[in-house]
């Protein structure tokens, strides 16, 4: 039988659109995308739109 540990989750933000693909850049900044095209950056517990793709992204990656 496998051992499972209980994970603790905390709700940090609530938006009218779903958020996907939380990703860190090379400096450790946290970003996430929404289905309305906005890319959000999380800084000091605050989330703001970093830029908008104008599309419907479902993922986010950073390149060197």
Predicted model as a PDB file, atoms N, CA, C, CB and O in Angstrom, pLDDT in the B-factor column:
MODEL        1                                                                  
ATOM      1  N   UNK A   1       0.844  -1.171   0.000  1.00 59.00           N  
ATOM      2  CA  UNK A   1       0.000   0.000   0.000  1.00 59.00           C  
ATOM      3  C   UNK A   1       0.894   1.241   0.000  1.00 59.00           C  
ATOM      4  CB  UNK A   1      -0.963  -0.006   1.221  1.00 59.00           C  
ATOM      5  O   UNK A   1       1.859   1.310   0.762  1.00 59.00           O  
ATOM      6  N   UNK A   2       0.587   2.195  -0.829  1.00 66.00           N  
ATOM      7  CA  UNK A   2       1.379   3.417  -0.953  1.00 66.00           C  
ATOM      8  C   UNK A   2       1.103   4.368   0.211  1.00 66.00           C  
ATOM      9  CB  UNK A   2       1.081   4.114  -2.287  1.00 66.00           C  
ATOM     10  O   UNK A   2      -0.010   4.426   0.735  1.00 66.00           O  
ATOM     11  N   UNK A   3       2.129   5.102   0.598  1.00 71.00           N  
ATOM     12  CA  UNK A   3       1.970   6.138   1.611  1.00 71.00           C  
ATOM     13  C   UNK A   3       1.669   7.456   0.930  1.00 71.00           C  
ATOM     14  CB  UNK A   3       3.231   6.255   2.496  1.00 71.00           C  
ATOM     15  O   UNK A   3       2.384   7.851   0.009  1.00 71.00           O  
ATOM     16  N   UNK A   4       0.657   8.121   1.351  1.00 69.00           N  
ATOM     17  CA  UNK A   4       0.292   9.421   0.809  1.00 69.00           C  
ATOM     18  C   UNK A   4       0.334  10.454   1.915  1.00 69.00           C  
ATOM     19  CB  UNK A   4      -1.104   9.379   0.155  1.00 69.00           C  
ATOM     20  O   UNK A   4      -0.099  10.198   3.039  1.00 69.00           O  
ATOM     21  N   UNK A   5       0.851  11.605   1.593  1.00 73.00           N  
ATOM     22  CA  UNK A   5       0.843  12.689   2.568  1.00 73.00           C  
ATOM     23  C   UNK A   5      -0.255  13.668   2.194  1.00 73.00           C  
ATOM     24  CB  UNK A   5       2.225  13.400   2.635  1.00 73.00           C  
ATOM     25  O   UNK A   5      -0.613  13.795   1.023  1.00 73.00           O  
ATOM     26  N   UNK A   6      -0.768  14.334   3.157  1.00 74.00           N  
ATOM     27  CA  UNK A   6      -1.815  15.322   2.930  1.00 74.00           C  
ATOM     28  C   UNK A   6      -1.178  16.632   2.502  1.00 74.00           C  
ATOM     29  CB  UNK A   6      -2.680  15.521   4.197  1.00 74.00           C  
ATOM     30  O   UNK A   6      -0.266  17.135   3.157  1.00 74.00           O  
ATOM     31  N   UNK A   7      -1.662  17.174   1.405  1.00 70.00           N  
ATOM     32  CA  UNK A   7      -1.153  18.453   0.908  1.00 70.00           C  
ATOM     33  C   UNK A   7      -2.019  19.585   1.438  1.00 70.00           C  
ATOM     34  CB  UNK A   7      -1.117  18.475  -0.642  1.00 70.00           C  
ATOM     35  O   UNK A   7      -3.235  19.443   1.571  1.00 70.00           O  
ATOM     36  N   UNK A   8      -1.393  20.684   1.732  1.00 70.00           N  
ATOM     37  CA  UNK A   8      -2.119  21.873   2.158  1.00 70.00           C  
ATOM     38  C   UNK A   8      -2.202  22.836   0.989  1.00 70.00           C  
ATOM     39  CB  UNK A   8      -1.437  22.543   3.382  1.00 70.00           C  
ATOM     40  O   UNK A   8      -1.197  23.113   0.334  1.00 70.00           O  
ATOM     41  N   UNK A   9      -3.386  23.342   0.725  1.00 67.00           N  
ATOM     42  CA  UNK A   9      -3.601  24.282  -0.359  1.00 67.00           C  
ATOM     43  C   UNK A   9      -4.182  25.568   0.194  1.00 67.00           C  
ATOM     44  CB  UNK A   9      -4.524  23.684  -1.432  1.00 67.00           C  
ATOM     45  O   UNK A   9      -4.977  25.554   1.133  1.00 67.00           O  
ATOM     46  N   UNK A  10      -3.781  26.663  -0.390  1.00 70.00           N  
ATOM     47  CA  UNK A  10      -4.285  27.963   0.010  1.00 70.00           C  
ATOM     48  C   UNK A  10      -4.778  28.693  -1.231  1.00 70.00           C  
ATOM     49  CB  UNK A  10      -3.195  28.788   0.750  1.00 70.00           C  
ATOM     50  O   UNK A  10      -4.064  28.768  -2.232  1.00 70.00           O  
ATOM     51  N   UNK A  11      -5.977  29.224  -1.174  1.00 69.00           N  
ATOM     52  CA  UNK A  11      -6.524  29.992  -2.279  1.00 69.00           C  
ATOM     53  C   UNK A  11      -5.934  31.393  -2.219  1.00 69.00           C  
ATOM     54  CB  UNK A  11      -8.083  30.031  -2.230  1.00 69.00           C  
ATOM     55  O   UNK A  11      -6.128  32.119  -1.244  1.00 69.00           O  
ATOM     56  N   UNK A  12      -5.207  31.767  -3.280  1.00 69.00           N  
ATOM     57  CA  UNK A  12      -4.545  33.057  -3.286  1.00 69.00           C  
ATOM     58  C   UNK A  12      -5.308  34.105  -4.082  1.00 69.00           C  
ATOM     59  CB  UNK A  12      -3.162  32.913  -3.838  1.00 69.00           C  
ATOM     60  O   UNK A  12      -5.354  35.271  -3.692  1.00 69.00           O  
ATOM     61  N   UNK A  13      -5.911  33.693  -5.201  1.00 68.00           N  
ATOM     62  CA  UNK A  13      -6.582  34.636  -6.090  1.00 68.00           C  
ATOM     63  C   UNK A  13      -7.861  34.021  -6.621  1.00 68.00           C  
ATOM     64  CB  UNK A  13      -5.662  35.051  -7.251  1.00 68.00           C  
ATOM     65  O   UNK A  13      -7.970  32.802  -6.755  1.00 68.00           O  
ATOM     66  N   UNK A  14      -8.827  34.875  -6.922  1.00 72.00           N  
ATOM     67  CA  UNK A  14     -10.052  34.410  -7.552  1.00 72.00           C  
ATOM     68  C   UNK A  14     -10.379  35.369  -8.689  1.00 72.00           C  
ATOM     69  CB  UNK A  14     -11.231  34.321  -6.521  1.00 72.00           C  
ATOM     70  O   UNK A  14     -10.534  36.573  -8.485  1.00 72.00           O  
ATOM     71  N   UNK A  15     -10.480  34.815  -9.879  1.00 75.00           N  
ATOM     72  CA  UNK A  15     -10.810  35.595 -11.066  1.00 75.00           C  
ATOM     73  C   UNK A  15     -12.034  34.995 -11.737  1.00 75.00           C  
ATOM     74  CB  UNK A  15      -9.617  35.645 -12.049  1.00 75.00           C  
ATOM     75  O   UNK A  15     -12.433  33.871 -11.433  1.00 75.00           O  
ATOM     76  N   UNK A  16     -12.625  35.750 -12.650  1.00 76.00           N  
ATOM     77  CA  UNK A  16     -13.781  35.253 -13.391  1.00 76.00           C  
ATOM     78  C   UNK A  16     -13.362  34.263 -14.477  1.00 76.00           C  
ATOM     79  CB  UNK A  16     -14.551  36.418 -14.014  1.00 76.00           C  
ATOM     80  O   UNK A  16     -14.198  33.531 -15.008  1.00 76.00           O  
ATOM     81  N   UNK A  17     -12.069  34.238 -14.806  1.00 80.00           N  
ATOM     82  CA  UNK A  17     -11.560  33.315 -15.824  1.00 80.00           C  
ATOM     83  C   UNK A  17     -10.590  32.329 -15.180  1.00 80.00           C  
ATOM     84  CB  UNK A  17     -10.863  34.089 -16.979  1.00 80.00           C  
ATOM     85  O   UNK A  17      -9.909  32.674 -14.214  1.00 80.00           O  
ATOM     86  N   UNK A  18     -10.519  31.113 -15.702  1.00 83.00           N  
ATOM     87  CA  UNK A  18      -9.583  30.128 -15.131  1.00 83.00           C  
ATOM     88  C   UNK A  18      -8.132  30.520 -15.382  1.00 83.00           C  
ATOM     89  CB  UNK A  18      -9.849  28.736 -15.718  1.00 83.00           C  
ATOM     90  O   UNK A  18      -7.818  31.151 -16.392  1.00 83.00           O  
ATOM     91  N   UNK A  19      -7.251  30.144 -14.457  1.00 85.00           N  
ATOM     92  CA  UNK A  19      -5.818  30.356 -14.602  1.00 85.00           C  
ATOM     93  C   UNK A  19      -5.141  29.016 -14.875  1.00 85.00           C  
ATOM     94  CB  UNK A  19      -5.223  31.029 -13.334  1.00 85.00           C  
ATOM     95  O   UNK A  19      -5.535  27.985 -14.331  1.00 85.00           O  
ATOM     96  N   UNK A  20      -4.114  29.048 -15.728  1.00 86.00           N  
ATOM     97  CA  UNK A  20      -3.403  27.834 -16.111  1.00 86.00           C  
ATOM     98  C   UNK A  20      -1.905  28.047 -16.030  1.00 86.00           C  
ATOM     99  CB  UNK A  20      -3.800  27.398 -17.519  1.00 86.00           C  
ATOM    100  O   UNK A  20      -1.419  29.177 -16.039  1.00 86.00           O  
ATOM    101  N   UNK A  21      -1.197  26.962 -15.954  1.00 89.00           N  
ATOM    102  CA  UNK A  21       0.239  26.883 -16.193  1.00 89.00           C  
ATOM    103  C   UNK A  21       1.064  27.864 -15.354  1.00 89.00           C  
ATOM    104  CB  UNK A  21       0.511  27.125 -17.642  1.00 89.00           C  
ATOM    105  O   UNK A  21       1.769  28.692 -15.931  1.00 89.00           O  
ATOM    106  N   UNK A  22       1.007  27.809 -14.033  1.00 89.00           N  
ATOM    107  CA  UNK A  22       1.896  28.669 -13.256  1.00 89.00           C  
ATOM    108  C   UNK A  22       3.348  28.320 -13.585  1.00 89.00           C  
ATOM    109  CB  UNK A  22       1.623  28.518 -11.729  1.00 89.00           C  
ATOM    110  O   UNK A  22       3.743  27.155 -13.531  1.00 89.00           O  
ATOM    111  N   UNK A  23       4.141  29.343 -13.928  1.00 91.00           N  
ATOM    112  CA  UNK A  23       5.509  29.145 -14.413  1.00 91.00           C  
ATOM    113  C   UNK A  23       6.419  30.226 -13.846  1.00 91.00           C  
ATOM    114  CB  UNK A  23       5.554  29.156 -15.962  1.00 91.00           C  
ATOM    115  O   UNK A  23       6.022  31.386 -13.735  1.00 91.00           O  
ATOM    116  N   UNK A  24       7.640  29.842 -13.489  1.00 91.00           N  
ATOM    117  CA  UNK A  24       8.630  30.811 -13.037  1.00 91.00           C  
ATOM    118  C   UNK A  24       9.611  31.118 -14.158  1.00 91.00           C  
ATOM    119  CB  UNK A  24       9.376  30.291 -11.797  1.00 91.00           C  
ATOM    120  O   UNK A  24       9.980  30.234 -14.932  1.00 91.00           O  
ATOM    121  N   UNK A  25      10.030  32.381 -14.240  1.00 90.00           N  
ATOM    122  CA  UNK A  25      11.086  32.726 -15.189  1.00 90.00           C  
ATOM    123  C   UNK A  25      12.444  32.472 -14.540  1.00 90.00           C  
ATOM    124  CB  UNK A  25      10.961  34.210 -15.651  1.00 90.00           C  
ATOM    125  O   UNK A  25      12.506  31.962 -13.421  1.00 90.00           O  
ATOM    126  N   UNK A  26      13.535  32.822 -15.231  1.00 89.00           N  
ATOM    127  CA  UNK A  26      14.880  32.542 -14.721  1.00 89.00           C  
ATOM    128  C   UNK A  26      15.198  33.293 -13.435  1.00 89.00           C  
ATOM    129  CB  UNK A  26      15.903  32.890 -15.766  1.00 89.00           C  
ATOM    130  O   UNK A  26      16.058  32.860 -12.667  1.00 89.00           O  
ATOM    131  N   UNK A  27      14.516  34.418 -13.186  1.00 89.00           N  
ATOM    132  CA  UNK A  27      14.749  35.183 -11.957  1.00 89.00           C  
ATOM    133  C   UNK A  27      13.844  34.754 -10.816  1.00 89.00           C  
ATOM    134  CB  UNK A  27      14.555  36.652 -12.220  1.00 89.00           C  
ATOM    135  O   UNK A  27      13.925  35.315  -9.724  1.00 89.00           O  
ATOM    136  N   UNK A  28      12.972  33.756 -11.050  1.00 88.00           N  
ATOM    137  CA  UNK A  28      12.079  33.280 -10.006  1.00 88.00           C  
ATOM    138  C   UNK A  28      10.762  34.016  -9.925  1.00 88.00           C  
ATOM    139  CB  UNK A  28      12.755  33.371  -8.709  1.00 88.00           C  
ATOM    140  O   UNK A  28      10.011  33.819  -8.969  1.00 88.00           O  
ATOM    141  N   UNK A  29      10.449  34.875 -10.916  1.00 91.00           N  
ATOM    142  CA  UNK A  29       9.156  35.565 -10.952  1.00 91.00           C  
ATOM    143  C   UNK A  29       8.074  34.594 -11.402  1.00 91.00           C  
ATOM    144  CB  UNK A  29       9.208  36.798 -11.894  1.00 91.00           C  
ATOM    145  O   UNK A  29       8.277  33.821 -12.338  1.00 91.00           O  
ATOM    146  N   UNK A  30       6.935  34.635 -10.742  1.00 92.00           N  
ATOM    147  CA  UNK A  30       5.837  33.724 -11.023  1.00 92.00           C  
ATOM    148  C   UNK A  30       4.847  34.349 -11.987  1.00 92.00           C  
ATOM    149  CB  UNK A  30       5.134  33.323  -9.737  1.00 92.00           C  
ATOM    150  O   UNK A  30       4.422  35.489 -11.795  1.00 92.00           O  
ATOM    151  N   UNK A  31       4.473  33.601 -13.035  1.00 93.00           N  
ATOM    152  CA  UNK A  31       3.492  34.021 -14.034  1.00 93.00           C  
ATOM    153  C   UNK A  31       2.450  32.938 -14.192  1.00 93.00           C  
ATOM    154  CB  UNK A  31       4.167  34.329 -15.390  1.00 93.00           C  
ATOM    155  O   UNK A  31       2.708  31.770 -13.901  1.00 93.00           O  
ATOM    156  N   UNK A  32       1.267  33.324 -14.655  1.00 91.00           N  
ATOM    157  CA  UNK A  32       0.215  32.374 -14.991  1.00 91.00           C  
ATOM    158  C   UNK A  32      -0.612  32.961 -16.135  1.00 91.00           C  
ATOM    159  CB  UNK A  32      -0.683  32.057 -13.747  1.00 91.00           C  
ATOM    160  O   UNK A  32      -0.658  34.179 -16.308  1.00 91.00           O  
ATOM    161  N   UNK A  33      -1.261  32.104 -16.911  1.00 92.00           N  
ATOM    162  CA  UNK A  33      -2.051  32.572 -18.048  1.00 92.00           C  
ATOM    163  C   UNK A  33      -3.528  32.329 -17.788  1.00 92.00           C  
ATOM    164  CB  UNK A  33      -1.611  31.872 -19.349  1.00 92.00           C  
ATOM    165  O   UNK A  33      -3.902  31.442 -17.022  1.00 92.00           O  
ATOM    166  N   UNK A  34      -4.360  33.133 -18.439  1.00 89.00           N  
ATOM    167  CA  UNK A  34      -5.805  32.955 -18.336  1.00 89.00           C  
ATOM    168  C   UNK A  34      -6.364  32.733 -19.741  1.00 89.00           C  
ATOM    169  CB  UNK A  34      -6.484  34.190 -17.646  1.00 89.00           C  
ATOM    170  O   UNK A  34      -5.724  33.072 -20.737  1.00 89.00           O  
ATOM    171  N   UNK A  35      -7.550  32.169 -19.804  1.00 86.00           N  
ATOM    172  CA  UNK A  35      -8.161  31.872 -21.095  1.00 86.00           C  
ATOM    173  C   UNK A  35      -8.633  33.114 -21.832  1.00 86.00           C  
ATOM    174  CB  UNK A  35      -9.315  30.940 -20.905  1.00 86.00           C  
ATOM    175  O   UNK A  35      -9.022  33.019 -22.996  1.00 86.00           O  
ATOM    176  N   UNK A  36      -8.610  34.284 -21.186  1.00 89.00           N  
ATOM    177  CA  UNK A  36      -9.007  35.505 -21.888  1.00 89.00           C  
ATOM    178  C   UNK A  36      -7.816  36.167 -22.583  1.00 89.00           C  
ATOM    179  CB  UNK A  36      -9.651  36.488 -20.911  1.00 89.00           C  
ATOM    180  O   UNK A  36      -7.971  37.222 -23.200  1.00 89.00           O  
ATOM    181  N   UNK A  37      -6.624  35.557 -22.490  1.00 90.00           N  
ATOM    182  CA  UNK A  37      -5.452  36.070 -23.175  1.00 90.00           C  
ATOM    183  C   UNK A  37      -4.489  36.829 -22.299  1.00 90.00           C  
ATOM    184  CB  UNK A  37      -5.871  36.934 -24.268  1.00 90.00           C  
ATOM    185  O   UNK A  37      -3.393  37.164 -22.750  1.00 90.00           O  
ATOM    186  N   UNK A  38      -4.854  37.116 -21.060  1.00 92.00           N  
ATOM    187  CA  UNK A  38      -3.972  37.856 -20.163  1.00 92.00           C  
ATOM    188  C   UNK A  38      -2.922  36.939 -19.545  1.00 92.00           C  
ATOM    189  CB  UNK A  38      -4.784  38.541 -19.065  1.00 92.00           C  
ATOM    190  O   UNK A  38      -3.203  35.788 -19.212  1.00 92.00           O  
ATOM    191  N   UNK A  39      -1.718  37.464 -19.397  1.00 93.00           N  
ATOM    192  CA  UNK A  39      -0.651  36.789 -18.673  1.00 93.00           C  
ATOM    193  C   UNK A  39      -0.407  37.607 -17.414  1.00 93.00           C  
ATOM    194  CB  UNK A  39       0.664  36.642 -19.548  1.00 93.00           C  
ATOM    195  O   UNK A  39      -0.087  38.794 -17.484  1.00 93.00           O  
ATOM    196  N   UNK A  40      -0.562  36.965 -16.273  1.00 93.00           N  
ATOM    197  CA  UNK A  40      -0.452  37.644 -14.984  1.00 93.00           C  
ATOM    198  C   UNK A  40       0.914  37.369 -14.362  1.00 93.00           C  
ATOM    199  CB  UNK A  40      -1.582  37.191 -14.030  1.00 93.00           C  
ATOM    200  O   UNK A  40       1.465  36.277 -14.501  1.00 93.00           O  
ATOM    201  N   UNK A  41       1.450  38.374 -13.674  1.00 94.00           N  
ATOM    202  CA  UNK A  41       2.660  38.213 -12.880  1.00 94.00           C  
ATOM    203  C   UNK A  41       2.280  38.378 -11.413  1.00 94.00           C  
ATOM    204  CB  UNK A  41       3.768  39.244 -13.303  1.00 94.00           C  
ATOM    205  O   UNK A  41       1.547  39.296 -11.043  1.00 94.00           O  
ATOM    206  N   UNK A  42       2.790  37.476 -10.592  1.00 89.00           N  
ATOM    207  CA  UNK A  42       2.541  37.527  -9.152  1.00 89.00           C  
ATOM    208  C   UNK A  42       3.785  38.096  -8.479  1.00 89.00           C  
ATOM    209  CB  UNK A  42       2.184  36.107  -8.579  1.00 89.00           C  
ATOM    210  O   UNK A  42       4.875  37.535  -8.594  1.00 89.00           O  
ATOM    211  N   UNK A  43       3.612  39.213  -7.778  1.00 87.00           N  
ATOM    212  CA  UNK A  43       4.715  39.875  -7.087  1.00 87.00           C  
ATOM    213  C   UNK A  43       4.242  40.302  -5.706  1.00 87.00           C  
ATOM    214  CB  UNK A  43       5.236  41.099  -7.898  1.00 87.00           C  
ATOM    215  O   UNK A  43       3.234  40.996  -5.571  1.00 87.00           O  
ATOM    216  N   UNK A  44       4.969  39.886  -4.692  1.00 85.00           N  
ATOM    217  CA  UNK A  44       4.661  40.269  -3.309  1.00 85.00           C  
ATOM    218  C   UNK A  44       3.200  40.033  -2.946  1.00 85.00           C  
ATOM    219  CB  UNK A  44       5.005  41.726  -3.089  1.00 85.00           C  
ATOM    220  O   UNK A  44       2.570  40.873  -2.303  1.00 85.00           O  
ATOM    221  N   UNK A  45       2.666  38.890  -3.359  1.00 80.00           N  
ATOM    222  CA  UNK A  45       1.290  38.540  -3.024  1.00 80.00           C  
ATOM    223  C   UNK A  45       0.231  39.260  -3.833  1.00 80.00           C  
ATOM    224  CB  UNK A  45       1.057  38.808  -1.604  1.00 80.00           C  
ATOM    225  O   UNK A  45      -0.961  39.103  -3.567  1.00 80.00           O  
ATOM    226  N   UNK A  46       0.642  40.046  -4.816  1.00 85.00           N  
ATOM    227  CA  UNK A  46      -0.302  40.762  -5.687  1.00 85.00           C  
ATOM    228  C   UNK A  46      -0.192  40.201  -7.105  1.00 85.00           C  
ATOM    229  CB  UNK A  46      -0.022  42.307  -5.677  1.00 85.00           C  
ATOM    230  O   UNK A  46       0.894  39.825  -7.548  1.00 85.00           O  
ATOM    231  N   UNK A  47      -1.307  40.147  -7.802  1.00 88.00           N  
ATOM    232  CA  UNK A  47      -1.317  39.652  -9.163  1.00 88.00           C  
ATOM    233  C   UNK A  47      -1.780  40.763 -10.085  1.00 88.00           C  
ATOM    234  CB  UNK A  47      -2.221  38.408  -9.298  1.00 88.00           C  
ATOM    235  O   UNK A  47      -2.820  41.378  -9.853  1.00 88.00           O  
ATOM    236  N   UNK A  48      -0.993  41.027 -11.153  1.00 93.00           N  
ATOM    237  CA  UNK A  48      -1.373  42.049 -12.115  1.00 93.00           C  
ATOM    238  C   UNK A  48      -1.068  41.556 -13.517  1.00 93.00           C  
ATOM    239  CB  UNK A  48      -0.642  43.377 -11.832  1.00 93.00           C  
ATOM    240  O   UNK A  48      -0.220  40.685 -13.709  1.00 93.00           O  
ATOM    241  N   UNK A  49      -1.766  42.120 -14.498  1.00 94.00           N  
ATOM    242  CA  UNK A  49      -1.566  41.725 -15.885  1.00 94.00           C  
ATOM    243  C   UNK A  49      -0.202  42.218 -16.345  1.00 94.00           C  
ATOM    244  CB  UNK A  49      -2.695  42.284 -16.794  1.00 94.00           C  
ATOM    245  O   UNK A  49       0.072  43.418 -16.309  1.00 94.00           O  
ATOM    246  N   UNK A  50       0.661  41.292 -16.781  1.00 93.00           N  
ATOM    247  CA  UNK A  50       1.976  41.640 -17.310  1.00 93.00           C  
ATOM    248  C   UNK A  50       1.845  42.026 -18.777  1.00 93.00           C  
ATOM    249  CB  UNK A  50       2.971  40.464 -17.139  1.00 93.00           C  
ATOM    250  O   UNK A  50       2.469  42.985 -19.231  1.00 93.00           O  
ATOM    251  N   UNK A  51       1.031  41.276 -19.516  1.00 93.00           N  
ATOM    252  CA  UNK A  51       0.738  41.573 -20.915  1.00 93.00           C  
ATOM    253  C   UNK A  51      -0.424  40.711 -21.363  1.00 93.00           C  
ATOM    254  CB  UNK A  51       1.980  41.339 -21.815  1.00 93.00           C  
ATOM    255  O   UNK A  51      -0.833  39.793 -20.653  1.00 93.00           O  
ATOM    256  N   UNK A  52      -0.952  41.000 -22.531  1.00 93.00           N  
ATOM    257  CA  UNK A  52      -2.059  40.228 -23.083  1.00 93.00           C  
ATOM    258  C   UNK A  52      -1.655  39.670 -24.440  1.00 93.00           C  
ATOM    259  CB  UNK A  52      -3.336  41.097 -23.205  1.00 93.00           C  
ATOM    260  O   UNK A  52      -1.043  40.367 -25.251  1.00 93.00           O  
ATOM    261  N   UNK A  53      -1.999  38.419 -24.681  1.00 91.00           N  
ATOM    262  CA  UNK A  53      -1.656  37.776 -25.946  1.00 91.00           C  
ATOM    263  C   UNK A  53      -2.691  38.066 -27.025  1.00 91.00           C  
ATOM    264  CB  UNK A  53      -1.518  36.275 -25.752  1.00 91.00           C  
ATOM    265  O   UNK A  53      -2.405  37.924 -28.214  1.00 91.00           O  
ATOM    266  N   UNK A  54      -3.889  38.469 -26.621  1.00 90.00           N  
ATOM    267  CA  UNK A  54      -4.961  38.674 -27.579  1.00 90.00           C  
ATOM    268  C   UNK A  54      -5.591  37.375 -28.046  1.00 90.00           C  
ATOM    269  CB  UNK A  54      -4.448  39.433 -28.758  1.00 90.00           C  
ATOM    270  O   UNK A  54      -6.493  37.387 -28.883  1.00 90.00           O  
ATOM    271  N   UNK A  55      -5.127  36.264 -27.517  1.00 88.00           N  
ATOM    272  CA  UNK A  55      -5.651  34.947 -27.899  1.00 88.00           C  
ATOM    273  C   UNK A  55      -6.207  34.223 -26.707  1.00 88.00           C  
ATOM    274  CB  UNK A  55      -4.571  34.103 -28.556  1.00 88.00           C  
ATOM    275  O   UNK A  55      -6.687  34.838 -25.755  1.00 88.00           O  
ATOM    276  N   UNK A  56      -6.139  32.910 -26.763  1.00 86.00           N  
ATOM    277  CA  UNK A  56      -6.596  32.057 -25.667  1.00 86.00           C  
ATOM    278  C   UNK A  56      -5.512  31.063 -25.316  1.00 86.00           C  
ATOM    279  CB  UNK A  56      -7.903  31.323 -26.037  1.00 86.00           C  
ATOM    280  O   UNK A  56      -5.627  29.888 -25.664  1.00 86.00           O  
ATOM    281  N   UNK A  57      -4.455  31.497 -24.633  1.00 85.00           N  
ATOM    282  CA  UNK A  57      -3.345  30.588 -24.331  1.00 85.00           C  
ATOM    283  C   UNK A  57      -3.752  29.517 -23.324  1.00 85.00           C  
ATOM    284  CB  UNK A  57      -2.150  31.375 -23.794  1.00 85.00           C  
ATOM    285  O   UNK A  57      -4.614  29.729 -22.472  1.00 85.00           O  
ATOM    286  N   UNK A  58      -3.107  28.363 -23.449  1.00 80.00           N  
ATOM    287  CA  UNK A  58      -3.336  27.299 -22.468  1.00 80.00           C  
ATOM    288  C   UNK A  58      -2.041  26.894 -21.780  1.00 80.00           C  
ATOM    289  CB  UNK A  58      -3.972  26.080 -23.140  1.00 80.00           C  
ATOM    290  O   UNK A  58      -2.017  25.958 -20.981  1.00 80.00           O  
ATOM    291  N   UNK A  59      -0.956  27.611 -22.099  1.00 84.00           N  
ATOM    292  CA  UNK A  59       0.321  27.292 -21.491  1.00 84.00           C  
ATOM    293  C   UNK A  59       1.280  28.458 -21.611  1.00 84.00           C  
ATOM    294  CB  UNK A  59       0.918  26.053 -22.127  1.00 84.00           C  
ATOM    295  O   UNK A  59       1.026  29.425 -22.329  1.00 84.00           O  
ATOM    296  N   UNK A  60       2.394  28.349 -20.890  1.00 86.00           N  
ATOM    297  CA  UNK A  60       3.389  29.405 -20.860  1.00 86.00           C  
ATOM    298  C   UNK A  60       4.739  28.773 -20.569  1.00 86.00           C  
ATOM    299  CB  UNK A  60       3.034  30.490 -19.803  1.00 86.00           C  
ATOM    300  O   UNK A  60       4.869  27.981 -19.635  1.00 86.00           O  
ATOM    301  N   UNK A  61       5.749  29.119 -21.368  1.00 85.00           N  
ATOM    302  CA  UNK A  61       7.112  28.661 -21.135  1.00 85.00           C  
ATOM    303  C   UNK A  61       8.063  29.829 -21.340  1.00 85.00           C  
ATOM    304  CB  UNK A  61       7.476  27.476 -22.074  1.00 85.00           C  
ATOM    305  O   UNK A  61       7.747  30.777 -22.059  1.00 85.00           O  
ATOM    306  N   UNK A  62       9.222  29.758 -20.711  1.00 84.00           N  
ATOM    307  CA  UNK A  62      10.254  30.761 -20.886  1.00 84.00           C  
ATOM    308  C   UNK A  62      11.464  30.102 -21.528  1.00 84.00           C  
ATOM    309  CB  UNK A  62      10.628  31.423 -19.536  1.00 84.00           C  
ATOM    310  O   UNK A  62      11.795  28.955 -21.229  1.00 84.00           O  
ATOM    311  N   UNK A  63      12.120  30.844 -22.415  1.00 83.00           N  
ATOM    312  CA  UNK A  63      13.324  30.381 -23.087  1.00 83.00           C  
ATOM    313  C   UNK A  63      14.502  31.192 -22.573  1.00 83.00           C  
ATOM    314  CB  UNK A  63      13.193  30.501 -24.633  1.00 83.00           C  
ATOM    315  O   UNK A  63      14.321  32.285 -22.037  1.00 83.00           O  
ATOM    316  N   UNK A  64      15.685  30.669 -22.731  1.00 75.00           N  
ATOM    317  CA  UNK A  64      16.889  31.400 -22.312  1.00 75.00           C  
ATOM    318  C   UNK A  64      16.941  32.686 -23.066  1.00 75.00           C  
ATOM    319  CB  UNK A  64      18.180  30.578 -22.545  1.00 75.00           C  
ATOM    320  O   UNK A  64      17.869  33.473 -22.881  1.00 75.00           O  
TER     321      UNK A  64                                                      
ENDMDL                                                                          
END                                                                             
